[in-house]
Amino acid sequence: MEFHLGRDEPLQRTLVSRLMQAAGLQHDEQAIMTGIQWVTQQVVGGKRELSLTDIRAAVTEIRRVMSLASAPRAAVMAQTRGARFEDQM
């Protein structure tokens, strides 16, 4: 991961979006903001180096959370309680 100071923000977002797309990740504005928030948390938490394992774990967790956010409410509630979705119907 590299940071380039002084770059135009829209240009940087375009570059990041393309890199995310090339890596097979979501690359829309929400995905970019989620990534920025995660990096911010790492920096504030004092982490100065990120391993590939750290980044892969974060991507897995972010994908899980985003899939839950887009799932119907009843399905999320059933999964959260450990019940099967069919039992809720």
Secondary structure, 3 states (H helix, E strand, C coil): CCCCCCCCHHHHHHHHHHHHHHCCCCCCHHHHHHHHHHHHHHHHCCCCCCCHHHHHHHHHHHHHHHHHHHCCHHHHHHHHHCCCHHHHC
